[in-house]
Amino acid sequence: MIIYMDTYFKKIEEGSQIVLKWGNRQTVISPAEAVKDDTAYTKEEFEAMLAQADAEFEAGLGREWTEEVRKELMGL
């Protein structure tokens, strides 16, 4: 299944491709399983990462994103 989009978002069904079109240009985005690299995650992997991050924060292992922390991370 291929989903065609203009400049708006449509729900992506599992196993489908996204075709983005604007003017006379277009690009095709494959599902994460087909592209699989260190920057592409399946839905299950991403949900597991969110659950782990939430558990770590609840256990007191997280950091509050204060203005001081943001400046520290940006090297200011």
Biopython code that builds the backbone (N, CA, C, O; Angstrom):
import numpy as np
from Bio.PDB.StructureBuilder import StructureBuilder

atoms = [
    (1, "MET", "N", (0.838, -1.177, 0.000)),
    (1, "MET", "CA", (0.000, 0.000, 0.000)),
    (1, "MET", "C", (0.884, 1.241, 0.000)),
    (1, "MET", "O", (1.873, 1.295, 0.730)),
    (2, "ILE", "N", (0.545, 2.217, -0.794)),
    (2, "ILE", "CA", (1.265, 3.482, -0.844)),
    (2, "ILE", "C", (0.306, 4.580, -0.418)),
    (2, "ILE", "O", (-0.837, 4.628, -0.872)),
    (3, "ILE", "N", (0.771, 5.458, 0.452)),
    (3, "ILE", "CA", (-0.040, 6.583, 0.913)),
    (3, "ILE", "C", (0.503, 7.845, 0.250)),
    (3, "ILE", "O", (1.698, 8.126, 0.349)),
    (4, "TYR", "N", (-0.346, 8.599, -0.416)),
    (4, "TYR", "CA", (0.065, 9.844, -1.053)),
    (4, "TYR", "C", (-0.300, 11.013, -0.149)),
    (4, "TYR", "O", (-1.378, 11.035, 0.445)),
    (5, "MET", "N", (0.594, 11.972, -0.050)),
    (5, "MET", "CA", (0.375, 13.129, 0.813)),
    (5, "MET", "C", (0.652, 14.404, 0.039)),
    (5, "MET", "O", (1.504, 14.429, -0.850)),
    (6, "ASP", "N", (-0.055, 15.441, 0.372)),
    (6, "ASP", "CA", (0.295, 16.758, -0.125)),
    (6, "ASP", "C", (1.168, 17.381, 0.947)),
    (6, "ASP", "O", (2.270, 16.892, 1.196)),
    (7, "THR", "N", (0.714, 18.433, 1.580)),
    (7, "THR", "CA", (1.495, 19.046, 2.652)),
    (7, "THR", "C", (0.862, 18.773, 4.005)),
    (7, "THR", "O", (1.140, 19.493, 4.964)),
    (8, "TYR", "N", (0.034, 17.774, 4.106)),
    (8, "TYR", "CA", (-0.626, 17.449, 5.362)),
    (8, "TYR", "C", (-0.278, 16.024, 5.768)),
    (8, "TYR", "O", (0.235, 15.251, 4.960)),
    (9, "PHE", "N", (-0.558, 15.678, 7.022)),
    (9, "PHE", "CA", (-0.217, 14.372, 7.581)),
    (9, "PHE", "C", (-1.403, 13.432, 7.479)),
    (9, "PHE", "O", (-2.542, 13.821, 7.737)),
    (10, "LYS", "N", (-1.128, 12.193, 7.101)),
    (10, "LYS", "CA", (-2.144, 11.149, 7.129)),
    (10, "LYS", "C", (-1.607, 9.991, 7.944)),
    (10, "LYS", "O", (-0.396, 9.787, 8.018)),
    (11, "LYS", "N", (-2.494, 9.239, 8.551)),
    (11, "LYS", "CA", (-2.086, 8.084, 9.345)),
    (11, "LYS", "C", (-1.353, 7.081, 8.452)),
    (11, "LYS", "O", (-1.775, 6.794, 7.332)),
    (12, "ILE", "N", (-0.243, 6.560, 8.981)),
    (12, "ILE", "CA", (0.567, 5.609, 8.237)),
    (12, "ILE", "C", (0.212, 4.206, 8.704)),
    (12, "ILE", "O", (0.279, 3.915, 9.899)),
    (13, "GLU", "N", (-0.154, 3.359, 7.802)),
    (13, "GLU", "CA", (-0.463, 1.979, 8.155)),
    (13, "GLU", "C", (0.816, 1.159, 8.121)),
    (13, "GLU", "O", (1.713, 1.434, 7.323)),
    (14, "GLU", "N", (0.902, 0.162, 8.978)),
    (14, "GLU", "CA", (2.084, -0.674, 9.066)),
    (14, "GLU", "C", (2.329, -1.364, 7.727)),
    (14, "GLU", "O", (1.408, -1.913, 7.123)),
    (15, "GLY", "N", (3.581, -1.330, 7.271)),
    (15, "GLY", "CA", (3.949, -1.977, 6.026)),
    (15, "GLY", "C", (3.724, -1.129, 4.796)),
    (15, "GLY", "O", (3.870, -1.621, 3.677)),
    (16, "SER", "N", (3.375, 0.125, 4.970)),
    (16, "SER", "CA", (3.120, 0.985, 3.823)),
    (16, "SER", "C", (4.300, 1.900, 3.551)),
    (16, "SER", "O", (5.215, 2.015, 4.367)),
    (17, "GLN", "N", (4.268, 2.539, 2.412)),
    (17, "GLN", "CA", (5.259, 3.551, 2.080)),
    (17, "GLN", "C", (4.566, 4.903, 2.103)),
    (17, "GLN", "O", (3.349, 4.997, 1.946)),
    (18, "ILE", "N", (5.358, 5.940, 2.299)),
    (18, "ILE", "CA", (4.825, 7.299, 2.238)),
    (18, "ILE", "C", (5.426, 7.953, 1.006)),
    (18, "ILE", "O", (6.637, 7.893, 0.793)),
    (19, "VAL", "N", (4.591, 8.572, 0.203)),
    (19, "VAL", "CA", (5.075, 9.330, -0.937)),
    (19, "VAL", "C", (4.739, 10.787, -0.664)),
    (19, "VAL", "O", (3.566, 11.159, -0.620)),
    (20, "LEU", "N", (5.765, 11.612, -0.481)),
    (20, "LEU", "CA", (5.568, 13.041, -0.255)),
    (20, "LEU", "C", (5.717, 13.754, -1.588)),
    (20, "LEU", "O", (6.721, 13.578, -2.278)),
    (21, "LYS", "N", (4.726, 14.557, -1.954)),
    (21, "LYS", "CA", (4.770, 15.292, -3.212)),
    (21, "LYS", "C", (4.576, 16.772, -2.936)),
    (21, "LYS", "O", (3.710, 17.161, -2.152)),
    (22, "TRP", "N", (5.379, 17.582, -3.580)),
    (22, "TRP", "CA", (5.187, 19.021, -3.531)),
    (22, "TRP", "C", (5.689, 19.581, -4.846)),
    (22, "TRP", "O", (6.834, 19.352, -5.236)),
    (23, "GLY", "N", (4.837, 20.307, -5.517)),
    (23, "GLY", "CA", (5.188, 20.823, -6.833)),
    (23, "GLY", "C", (5.501, 19.673, -7.779)),
    (23, "GLY", "O", (4.720, 18.730, -7.906)),
    (24, "ASN", "N", (6.664, 19.760, -8.448)),
    (24, "ASN", "CA", (7.065, 18.687, -9.358)),
    (24, "ASN", "C", (8.075, 17.747, -8.709)),
    (24, "ASN", "O", (8.760, 17.001, -9.409)),
    (25, "ARG", "N", (8.176, 17.773, -7.386)),
    (25, "ARG", "CA", (9.116, 16.921, -6.655)),
    (25, "ARG", "C", (8.365, 15.874, -5.850)),
    (25, "ARG", "O", (7.206, 16.066, -5.482)),
    (26, "GLN", "N", (9.044, 14.761, -5.581)),
    (26, "GLN", "CA", (8.464, 13.752, -4.703)),
    (26, "GLN", "C", (9.580, 12.929, -4.081)),
    (26, "GLN", "O", (10.670, 12.814, -4.642)),
    (27, "THR", "N", (9.296, 12.357, -2.914)),
    (27, "THR", "CA", (10.218, 11.443, -2.256)),
    (27, "THR", "C", (9.416, 10.303, -1.650)),
    (27, "THR", "O", (8.268, 10.489, -1.248)),
    (28, "VAL", "N", (10.015, 9.134, -1.586)),
    (28, "VAL", "CA", (9.356, 7.953, -1.031)),
    (28, "VAL", "C", (10.056, 7.577, 0.262)),
    (28, "VAL", "O", (11.280, 7.455, 0.297)),
    (29, "ILE", "N", (9.285, 7.393, 1.324)),
    (29, "ILE", "CA", (9.827, 6.994, 2.621)),
    (29, "ILE", "C", (9.341, 5.580, 2.904)),
    (29, "ILE", "O", (8.138, 5.329, 2.964)),
    (30, "SER", "N", (10.279, 4.664, 3.077)),
    (30, "SER", "CA", (9.944, 3.260, 3.338)),
    (30, "SER", "C", (9.671, 3.047, 4.818)),
    (30, "SER", "O", (10.078, 3.868, 5.640)),
    (31, "PRO", "N", (8.989, 1.962, 5.177)),
    (31, "PRO", "CA", (8.764, 1.665, 6.594)),
    (31, "PRO", "C", (10.073, 1.373, 7.318)),
    (31, "PRO", "O", (11.069, 1.014, 6.691)),
    (32, "ALA", "N", (10.068, 1.529, 8.641)),
    (32, "ALA", "CA", (11.288, 1.363, 9.433)),
    (32, "ALA", "C", (11.899, -0.017, 9.264)),
    (32, "ALA", "O", (13.123, -0.144, 9.279)),
    (33, "GLU", "N", (11.087, -1.057, 9.103)),
    (33, "GLU", "CA", (11.629, -2.409, 8.962)),
    (33, "GLU", "C", (12.493, -2.521, 7.711)),
    (33, "GLU", "O", (13.492, -3.240, 7.714)),
    (34, "ALA", "N", (12.120, -1.819, 6.642)),
    (34, "ALA", "CA", (12.868, -1.899, 5.394)),
    (34, "ALA", "C", (14.143, -1.063, 5.439)),
    (34, "ALA", "O", (15.123, -1.396, 4.772)),
    (35, "VAL", "N", (14.141, 0.003, 6.208)),
    (35, "VAL", "CA", (15.273, 0.916, 6.250)),
    (35, "VAL", "C", (16.242, 0.558, 7.363)),
    (35, "VAL", "O", (17.421, 0.905, 7.285)),
    (36, "LYS", "N", (15.786, -0.108, 8.366)),
    (36, "LYS", "CA", (16.444, -0.437, 9.636)),
    (36, "LYS", "C", (17.907, -0.028, 9.734)),
    (36, "LYS", "O", (18.788, -0.681, 9.174)),
    (37, "ASP", "N", (18.147, 1.041, 10.439)),
    (37, "ASP", "CA", (19.489, 1.469, 10.808)),
    (37, "ASP", "C", (19.413, 1.983, 12.241)),
    (37, "ASP", "O", (18.403, 1.789, 12.916)),
    (38, "ASP", "N", (20.472, 2.635, 12.707)),
    (38, "ASP", "CA", (20.471, 3.062, 14.109)),
    (38, "ASP", "C", (19.565, 4.260, 14.382)),
    (38, "ASP", "O", (19.428, 4.668, 15.536)),
    (39, "THR", "N", (18.941, 4.834, 13.352)),
    (39, "THR", "CA", (18.037, 5.961, 13.572)),
    (39, "THR", "C", (16.583, 5.599, 13.279)),
    (39, "THR", "O", (15.705, 6.449, 13.425)),
    (40, "ALA", "N", (16.307, 4.367, 12.872)),
    (40, "ALA", "CA", (14.945, 3.944, 12.568)),
    (40, "ALA", "C", (14.505, 2.899, 13.591)),
    (40, "ALA", "O", (15.218, 1.928, 13.844)),
    (41, "TYR", "N", (13.330, 3.105, 14.174)),
    (41, "TYR", "CA", (12.818, 2.191, 15.193)),
    (41, "TYR", "C", (11.437, 1.699, 14.801)),
    (41, "TYR", "O", (10.655, 2.436, 14.200)),
    (42, "THR", "N", (11.140, 0.460, 15.139)),
    (42, "THR", "CA", (9.778, -0.027, 14.975)),
    (42, "THR", "C", (8.929, 0.576, 16.093)),
    (42, "THR", "O", (9.460, 1.138, 17.051)),
    (43, "LYS", "N", (7.616, 0.456, 15.965)),
    (43, "LYS", "CA", (6.716, 0.993, 16.988)),
    (43, "LYS", "C", (7.001, 0.346, 18.340)),
    (43, "LYS", "O", (7.017, 1.025, 19.367)),
    (44, "GLU", "N", (7.227, -0.972, 18.336)),
    (44, "GLU", "CA", (7.480, -1.696, 19.584)),
    (44, "GLU", "C", (8.782, -1.241, 20.238)),
    (44, "GLU", "O", (8.835, -1.059, 21.455)),
    (45, "GLU", "N", (9.839, -1.055, 19.432)),
    (45, "GLU", "CA", (11.125, -0.598, 19.975)),
    (45, "GLU", "C", (10.992, 0.793, 20.593)),
    (45, "GLU", "O", (11.530, 1.057, 21.668)),
    (46, "PHE", "N", (10.264, 1.686, 19.895)),
    (46, "PHE", "CA", (10.121, 3.051, 20.387)),
    (46, "PHE", "C", (9.305, 3.086, 21.677)),
    (46, "PHE", "O", (9.641, 3.821, 22.606)),
    (47, "GLU", "N", (8.235, 2.293, 21.736)),
    (47, "GLU", "CA", (7.432, 2.239, 22.957)),
    (47, "GLU", "C", (8.240, 1.676, 24.120)),
    (47, "GLU", "O", (8.078, 2.125, 25.254)),
    (48, "ALA", "N", (9.109, 0.698, 23.856)),
    (48, "ALA", "CA", (9.968, 0.140, 24.905)),
    (48, "ALA", "C", (10.960, 1.190, 25.401)),
    (48, "ALA", "O", (11.237, 1.265, 26.598)),
    (49, "MET", "N", (11.496, 2.000, 24.486)),
    (49, "MET", "CA", (12.420, 3.069, 24.884)),
    (49, "MET", "C", (11.713, 4.098, 25.759)),
    (49, "MET", "O", (12.272, 4.557, 26.754)),
    (50, "LEU", "N", (10.481, 4.462, 25.389)),
    (50, "LEU", "CA", (9.721, 5.425, 26.192)),
    (50, "LEU", "C", (9.417, 4.867, 27.577)),
    (50, "LEU", "O", (9.512, 5.584, 28.573)),
    (51, "ALA", "N", (9.050, 3.587, 27.641)),
    (51, "ALA", "CA", (8.753, 2.958, 28.932)),
    (51, "ALA", "C", (9.994, 2.921, 29.813)),
    (51, "ALA", "O", (9.906, 3.157, 31.018)),
    (52, "GLN", "N", (11.151, 2.626, 29.222)),
    (52, "GLN", "CA", (12.396, 2.589, 29.993)),
    (52, "GLN", "C", (12.754, 3.981, 30.503)),
    (52, "GLN", "O", (13.155, 4.135, 31.657)),
    (53, "ALA", "N", (12.612, 4.998, 29.649)),
    (53, "ALA", "CA", (12.920, 6.363, 30.062)),
    (53, "ALA", "C", (11.989, 6.808, 31.192)),
    (53, "ALA", "O", (12.427, 7.463, 32.137)),
    (54, "ASP", "N", (10.706, 6.451, 31.091)),
    (54, "ASP", "CA", (9.746, 6.803, 32.133)),
    (54, "ASP", "C", (10.098, 6.114, 33.447)),
    (54, "ASP", "O", (10.033, 6.734, 34.509)),
    (55, "ALA", "N", (10.468, 4.839, 33.383)),
    (55, "ALA", "CA", (10.839, 4.095, 34.594)),
    (55, "ALA", "C", (12.089, 4.681, 35.237)),
    (55, "ALA", "O", (12.168, 4.782, 36.461)),
    (56, "GLU", "N", (13.068, 5.068, 34.418)),
    (56, "GLU", "CA", (14.291, 5.676, 34.955)),
    (56, "GLU", "C", (13.984, 7.009, 35.629)),
    (56, "GLU", "O", (14.542, 7.320, 36.681)),
    (57, "PHE", "N", (13.097, 7.794, 35.021)),
    (57, "PHE", "CA", (12.739, 9.085, 35.606)),
    (57, "PHE", "C", (12.013, 8.888, 36.931)),
    (57, "PHE", "O", (12.290, 9.586, 37.907)),
    (58, "GLU", "N", (11.080, 7.932, 36.962)),
    (58, "GLU", "CA", (10.344, 7.643, 38.195)),
    (58, "GLU", "C", (11.277, 7.144, 39.295)),
    (58, "GLU", "O", (11.013, 7.364, 40.477)),
    (59, "ALA", "N", (12.369, 6.473, 38.913)),
    (59, "ALA", "CA", (13.336, 5.958, 39.891)),
    (59, "ALA", "C", (14.318, 7.041, 40.337)),
    (59, "ALA", "O", (15.223, 6.777, 41.130)),
    (60, "GLY", "N", (14.137, 8.255, 39.825)),
    (60, "GLY", "CA", (15.010, 9.355, 40.222)),
    (60, "GLY", "C", (16.299, 9.440, 39.433)),
    (60, "GLY", "O", (17.234, 10.125, 39.848)),
    (61, "LEU", "N", (16.365, 8.754, 38.297)),
    (61, "LEU", "CA", (17.581, 8.764, 37.493)),
    (61, "LEU", "C", (17.542, 9.811, 36.379)),
    (61, "LEU", "O", (18.518, 9.979, 35.648)),
    (62, "GLY", "N", (16.422, 10.510, 36.249)),
    (62, "GLY", "CA", (16.295, 11.514, 35.198)),
    (62, "GLY", "C", (16.776, 12.878, 35.665)),
    (62, "GLY", "O", (17.024, 13.097, 36.851)),
    (63, "ARG", "N", (16.903, 13.796, 34.702)),
    (63, "ARG", "CA", (17.293, 15.173, 35.013)),
    (63, "ARG", "C", (16.184, 16.113, 34.583)),
    (63, "ARG", "O", (15.610, 15.959, 33.505)),
    (64, "GLU", "N", (15.889, 17.075, 35.417)),
    (64, "GLU", "CA", (14.927, 18.102, 35.045)),
    (64, "GLU", "C", (15.575, 19.016, 34.009)),
    (64, "GLU", "O", (16.744, 19.378, 34.146)),
    (65, "TRP", "N", (14.828, 19.387, 32.980)),
    (65, "TRP", "CA", (15.359, 20.261, 31.937)),
    (65, "TRP", "C", (15.197, 21.726, 32.348)),
    (65, "TRP", "O", (14.366, 22.453, 31.804)),
    (66, "THR", "N", (16.005, 22.135, 33.311)),
    (66, "THR", "CA", (15.990, 23.526, 33.747)),
    (66, "THR", "C", (16.784, 24.356, 32.751)),
    (66, "THR", "O", (17.465, 23.812, 31.881)),
    (67, "GLU", "N", (16.697, 25.650, 32.877)),
    (67, "GLU", "CA", (17.460, 26.541, 31.999)),
    (67, "GLU", "C", (18.957, 26.298, 32.157)),
    (67, "GLU", "O", (19.703, 26.371, 31.181)),
    (68, "GLU", "N", (19.398, 26.010, 33.376)),
    (68, "GLU", "CA", (20.821, 25.738, 33.614)),
    (68, "GLU", "C", (21.271, 24.470, 32.901)),
    (68, "GLU", "O", (22.361, 24.439, 32.331)),
    (69, "VAL", "N", (20.447, 23.422, 32.924)),
    (69, "VAL", "CA", (20.795, 22.166, 32.248)),
    (69, "VAL", "C", (20.856, 22.389, 30.744)),
    (69, "VAL", "O", (21.760, 21.878, 30.082)),
    (70, "ARG", "N", (19.914, 23.141, 30.198)),
    (70, "ARG", "CA", (19.920, 23.425, 28.754)),
    (70, "ARG", "C", (21.186, 24.161, 28.350)),
    (70, "ARG", "O", (21.808, 23.823, 27.343)),
    (71, "LYS", "N", (21.573, 25.163, 29.128)),
    (71, "LYS", "CA", (22.795, 25.907, 28.814)),
    (71, "LYS", "C", (24.018, 25.007, 28.906)),
    (71, "LYS", "O", (24.931, 25.107, 28.087)),
    (72, "GLU", "N", (24.034, 24.120, 29.913)),
    (72, "GLU", "CA", (25.154, 23.192, 30.076)),
    (72, "GLU", "C", (25.267, 22.266, 28.867)),
    (72, "GLU", "O", (26.365, 22.033, 28.362)),
    (73, "LEU", "N", (24.139, 21.741, 28.405)),
    (73, "LEU", "CA", (24.146, 20.831, 27.264)),
    (73, "LEU", "C", (24.510, 21.541, 25.963)),
    (73, "LEU", "O", (25.087, 20.927, 25.065)),
    (74, "MET", "N", (24.182, 22.821, 25.853)),
    (74, "MET", "CA", (24.535, 23.587, 24.659)),
    (74, "MET", "C", (25.952, 24.126, 24.727)),
    (74, "MET", "O", (26.445, 24.702, 23.756)),
    (75, "GLY", "N", (26.606, 23.946, 25.851)),
    (75, "GLY", "CA", (27.978, 24.415, 25.985)),
    (75, "GLY", "C", (28.089, 25.905, 26.247)),
    (75, "GLY", "O", (29.114, 26.513, 25.940)),
    (76, "LEU", "N", (27.055, 26.496, 26.805)),
    (76, "LEU", "CA", (27.086, 27.945, 27.081)),
    (76, "LEU", "C", (27.560, 28.226, 28.484)),
    (76, "LEU", "O", (27.647, 29.387, 28.885)),
]
sb = StructureBuilder()
sb.init_structure("model")
sb.init_model(0)
sb.init_chain("A")
sb.init_seg("    ")
for serial, (resi, resn, name, xyz) in enumerate(atoms, 1):
    if name == "N":
        sb.init_residue(resn, " ", resi, " ")
    sb.init_atom(name, np.array(xyz, "f"), 0.0, 1.0, " ", f" {name:<3s}", serial, name[0])
structure = sb.get_structure()
